């Protein structure tokens, strides 16, 4: 759930290292491999979608990054959890 929230908060800047940075800043010290594994699993469950960014301003060490977005299902999960 924390990763879905991070993706929601980061918007168009929701890529792996930024997601991890936000989680760590929130007190969740998650290893990078675990973040990427969870992103992959959430994408397989149709809670997230991803694409390689075509925005030249969003790079990591000069290379394009994979940016994640909430799907409709992911948005519904966030909304549902917010009501609890």
N, C-alpha and C positions, 0 to 999 in steps of 0.2 A: 504494500500500500504506500509506503514511503516513496518508492521510486515513481509510482503513478503521480503522487503529489508533486514531486520534484519536476517531472516532465510538464505537468500543468503549470507550475509556477515559472518555469524557465521559458516557456513558449518556443519561439523560433530558435532559441539558443540551447535547446535540450539535446545535448550530445554527451557521450559517455563521461568524459573528464569533468564537464561542468555539472552533470548530475551528481557525480561522486563528490565534487567540491561542495555542493549545496548540502548533501547529506552529512558530510563531515562537519561543516559549519553549524549544522543543526544538532550535533552531538552523536551522530551515527557514523562511527569510523568503520566504513565498509571497504574491504579490499577491492581494488579495481577489477580483478577477474570475476568476483561475485556480482558486481554491478553489471558487467557485460553479460554474464550468464542469465541474470534475472531479466535484463532487457530482452534477450533472445526468447526466454520463456514467455514473457508477457506478450511479445509479438506473435508467438505461436498460438497463444490463447485469444488472439484478436483484441487485446486490450490496447495495444500500441501498433503503430505502423512506422516505417522508417524509410528514408531515402538519403542518398548522398547529396549534400548541400551543393547547390550551384552558386550560392552566394560567396563571392570571393572574399568577403570580410569575415566569414566564419571558417577559419582553418585552424589546424593544429600543426605546428612546425612546418607551415607552408603547404600542407596537404588538406584536401577537402575532408570533411567529417560527415559521419552518418548522423542525421538529425531525426529525433523521435517525436511523434505526435500521438496524442490520445485518439483512439477511434471512437465512434459513437458508443460502443460498449464500454470502453474505458471511461468516457465522460459520465455515463450512467452510473458506473461503479463509484466514481468520485462523488457524484451528487448524492447517491444513496448513503454512502458512508458519512457524508457531511450532515445528514439528517439524524444520525444516531447520537 
